[in-house]
Amino acid sequence: MKKEQVLLKMKDYTSFQQAVWRACMRIPAGQTRSYKWIAEQIGRPGAARAVGSALGKNPFAPTVPCHRVIKSDGTLGGFSAPGGLKAKLDLLKKEKAL
């Protein structure tokens, strides 16, 4: 799905989810950011866990590249897509983000 289509379909979700997914879309290929980083980007610095929850409900992967979001300590965190953490790790290796 193209970015423009995703942005239109996002309107069916909460404003918090939309903000999280938009921030996630700004993470360049080959790089990672933390749940905390996204929380700070959307003006909710204490909401890292809620960011993780929103990313876990992301229906727009890979346009919203939630696999690029990891924990602040550098560990992977979670991944609700098929294949779980192994799939997340494989995607990050493929993008040379790890």
N, C-alpha and C positions, 0 to 999 in steps of 0.2 A: 504494500500500500504506500502511496506517495505521501510525502510530508504534509502537503496541503490537505489531502483527504483525512489524514490522521487528526490534524488540528481541527477540522470541522466536526469529526466524530467525537472528539474529546468533550465537546459541549454537553454530552449526555452524562457526564461524570461530575463529581464534586469539584469545587474550585480548588480544594487542597490537592486532589489527585492531578488535576490539570497542571497546577503549578509544579508539582514534583516531576511529572512526565516532561514538561517543557524544559525544565532545568536539566533533566537527564539527556534530552536531545542535544544539549550544548556540549556534551562530553565528546571530544574528538576521538575518532578511531585510533586505536593504539595507545590510549590513555585510560586511566581509571580515576575515579573520584570517590570520596567516602559518602556514606549516608549523612554524616554530619555536614559535609560540604553542601550537599543539596539542601538540607534543612536551613543552613545559613543563607544560601542563595535565595530562598523563598521567604526569608524574613522570619523563620520559625526555628531559631537556633537550638531549642530544646526538643525538637520533634524528630530526632533521628530514627527512633523506633517506628513512628507513624510513617516516615518516609519509606522505611522497609516494607511496611504493610501496603502502602500505595503501589510500590514497585512490584510486590507480589501479586497484585491484581492487574498488572499491566497487560491489556489485550492487544497492544500495538507493536510488540516486538517483531522484527528487529528495528523498526523505525524509531521506537523509543528503546534505546539500547541499555536496558536495565542490567545486562550482564557486566557493564562497565562500572558498576557501583559496588564497592567493597567496604569492609569495616575500616575504621581509622587505624587499627593496629596492623593493617596490611593483609589480614586473612580475608577469605572470600565472602563470609557472611552467608546469606541464603540465596536460593534460586528455585523458584517454583515451576519453571518450565520443564518439559519432559527431559529426563536425563539428569536433573538435579545439578548438584555441584560439579560433577564430572563434566557435564555439558558446558557449564559456565567457565570452568577452567579451560576446556578445549577452545571455546570461542575467544577467550582472552589470549591464549597462546597463538591462535590463528591470526589475531590482530597484532601480535607482537607487543601486547600490553603487559606481559609478564616475562 
